[in-house]
Structures are given as C-alpha cells and as structure tokens.
Amino acid sequence: MTSLKNGKSSGENGAENPIAWRIAQMQERVRSAKEQDLYLYLQPAEEVDGAHVVINGRRMLQFASYAYLDLLGHPKIQAAAHAAMEEFGTGTHGVRVLAGTTKLHVELERTIAQFKQAEEAMALSSGYVANLGTIAALLGRNDVVISDKLNHASIVDGCLLARAKFVRFEHNDMEALERALGDAPKRAGKLVVVDAVFSMDGDVINLPDVIRLCRKYNAMLMVDEAHSLGVLGETGHGILQHFGIEDQDSIDIKMGTLSKTIPAIGGYIAGKSDLITYLKHSTRAFVFSAALPPPVAAAAKASFEVIEAEPERVRTLRSNVNYFINGLQERGFNTLKSETPIVPIIAGDDERAWMMAKLSQDQDIFVLPIVSPAVPVGTSRIRANVTAGHNLKEIEHAMNVFEQAGKAVGVLPS
Ligand SMILES: Cc1ncc(COP(=O)(O)O)c(C=O)c1O
C-alpha cells in the first residue's frame, strides 16, 4: 500500500495546479489506506485514562500516549481546574500583555520557574509555539542557529522562521556540532538548540558535551524538555538532574511543554529574568496570541505540585521503562538507543510498521505506526510509549502482542 507521505514527486512539478495536485494526492493516500483497513490515525477516543483508551467500544491498553506519570484525572489537578473554571470561566478574552493575564498565569509561571530552578518563566499556548516564537524572537539576520538533525519539527520551523543562518548537525554527534560552531563567524550570535529526549528515537542528548562546546564557542544553549520533564532525573526535574549538573545556568533557555507529562496544554520558557522580560515583549506568539485558559493554567500548576509531592511516580516510570526495553530487546527487537519511555520498535519499511500496528490494535494494544518521512526510510516503526500507569502484567502482555505481530510481518523470525 502507499504510505501517507507528503513528499514531492515529478507529478507535482508537472501538474497544472500543484496545490490541487497535492490535495488530491493526500486524498488518494488516505482513501487507499482506509480501503485496506489500515488507516489508524485520528481515531476518536470515547474514554481515556492513563493506561487505557476506549475506541469503537473496545477498551485497549494505551501505548501511544505521553501520560508519562499517569497524571490525567488526578484529583488535585481536577480540583484545581474546576476551581479556576468557577472563578474565571473558560477563557480570558485577551492576549497576555493586554487583558489576558490572571493571577493563575502568574502563579503558574512562578511554579515553573521554581521547578526548573530558573529566575523566571513564561507560559505560551503550546509547546510548538514556544519553540517557534522563541527561536524567531531571539535571532537576527547575522546570527547562526545550530540544531540537531533529529530535533522536533517545532524547532525546525522556528529556525526556518528566524532570518538567521540555519545549520543542522548529525544527530548527537559532538564532532559535527564542534565543526558547526567553529565554522560560524566569530562575531555572529550563536544559538545551539537540542531536544533533551528525542521524540522519535527516545534517546538522550549528550548534554555535558553540548554545554562544554557552547561555552568554548560562546554560544547560547536552548534545550527542549518536552519528553524529559517528569521523566529524567531522580525526581523528574529533567535533564540537568539526570546528568547531575548543578549549574542551572548551563542551559540558557529551558523550554518544555504542558501537554505531555503535564495533563494540560501549553509551552513554557524558563531562564534568567532579563531573557524572560525580552521574550515577553518580543515573542510574537506571546504578544499576539491569546492566553492559556485559566482552568488549563491552574491544572498545569497543580501538576507540578503533584510531581514534587509524589516522587514515587518517577521511580515507577523508571522501572517500567527498564522492564519494557529489556523485554523487547530479549525478544529480539531493535529499539535503537532508547533509554526513556519513548520506545521505537523498528519494523523497517512502512508497510511492516502499518501491519504491526494494525495487528497490535486487533489484540487491543493501542499503538501507532511512525513512517517516512517522519523518520528516515527503512526505519519505520511502531513507537510504543510506556508510562507509570502500566503495571508489569500489562507491559508483559503488550510485549507478547508485539512479538506475535513482529513474527507475523517478518520483523522477527517466526
Ligand atoms: C520535542 C517536542 N517539542 C515540542 C513539541 C510540541 O509540544 P506541544 O504538543 O505541547 O505543542 C513536541 C510535541 O510532540 C515535541 O515532541
């Protein structure tokens, strides 16, 4: 079958109306996948909790969500959202700098700053816009932004939006990063941007070396903690805690989302006061876009407090991650260099990944395929996310289902 690629082909260039051609191509790919009963995206959930999802009346074990610490539905978070709804309603009718700031937004930003050991923080309407807006706001025409090749799309889009020179270095390759830094003009402003945990592969950036190189070449460092907040470090404080790095200022721009471990929506930037003041007045996505709804701000703040109060969730997650990765590897799967809850199970070509996901869903394990161009050709995969909400029996059962599916499609010998 055809996969849902969005790539160019000769047809596009030759088409009379390339826009209409592109739309028709996608329509055809989706139609073809649906016809073969292999279209697995956008399925509406009828019920959701941390470890389960109900789709089409079927209760499935959830292995596709980012609910790393199983916080969705936590009574303290629910109560905070309800109280905020009572007090402020569902929206703010304003952007933050004008009518949109409530005391809840200020309290959320104070809580984030404290959690991330930064002087100040700012909250934006999503992690995507936090990356896009911040990178574009910081860089000027003569600057250079240097980005890991596997960084998230929102970082890539921010780099494209900024008018600076955009350089990408081989994934987690410190020699390549040093070359890129060395090649940048001496007087140019330099910004290095990396994910802490890479969202497709689940591996961790070599942060100590990135920090060393940024210092050596006088570059600012921005780290996206979308998948490390609540996940890395003994108490879930993130990548600096993971590496035991005490100097909190070794990351200039600490970015994260309120949509993965935190069961809300939004993104944040934390750092020095002068940086946050600058960003609050020059990030177009902050200045010209509405504030987070108050119940969301309150839920996010309460979530940070729950992470602090219930550190056992982080320990459960860590032991589940180890159990899951070891079990998959023992069964013969290639899980790349993942050491986090994001576990790629490499299938190879797109078709095998689609089939593995479909067979798993048929056995009530909800997992999704990730195919090219989201990942390099030949490394299509199912991406299975384990959380603190799973118990060992559920993880074992899911691994057995993946093993059967892997054998059925020829990823594992039968
Ligand atoms: C590494 C990374 N950064 C940023 C984002 C965007 O965050 P959000 O979904 O909160 O907009 C994502 C989302 O998947 C991500 O994986």
The ligand as a Tripos MOL2 file, in Angstrom:
@<TRIPOS>MOLECULE
LIG
   16    16     1     0     0
SMALL
NO_CHARGES

@<TRIPOS>ATOM
      1 C1         10.2880   17.5170   21.3880 C.3       1 LIG1
      2 C2          8.9890   18.2610   21.2390 C.ar      1 LIG1
      3 N1          8.9770   19.5880   21.3310 N.ar      1 LIG1
      4 C3          7.8380   20.2980   21.2030 C.ar      1 LIG1
      5 C4          6.6390   19.6800   20.9590 C.ar      1 LIG1
      6 C5          5.3960   20.4990   20.8070 C.3       1 LIG1
      7 O1          4.6870   20.4950   22.0090 O.3       1 LIG1
      8 P1          3.1110   20.6840   22.0640 P.3       1 LIG1
      9 O2          2.4800   19.4000   21.6290 O.co2     1 LIG1
     10 O3          2.8760   20.9910   23.5090 O.co2     1 LIG1
     11 O4          2.7690   21.8110   21.1710 O.co2     1 LIG1
     12 C6          6.5990   18.2880   20.8650 C.ar      1 LIG1
     13 C7          5.3060   17.6130   20.6110 C.2       1 LIG1
     14 O5          5.1790   16.4620   20.3430 O.2       1 LIG1
     15 C8          7.8000   17.5560   20.9970 C.ar      1 LIG1
     16 O6          7.8020   16.2240   20.9070 O.3       1 LIG1
@<TRIPOS>BOND
     1     1     2 1
     2     2     3 ar
     3     2    15 ar
     4     3     4 ar
     5     4     5 ar
     6     5     6 1
     7     5    12 ar
     8     6     7 1
     9     7     8 1
    10     8     9 2
    11     8    10 1
    12     8    11 1
    13    12    13 1
    14    12    15 ar
    15    13    14 2
    16    15    16 1
@<TRIPOS>SUBSTRUCTURE
     1 LIG1         1 GROUP 0 **** ****
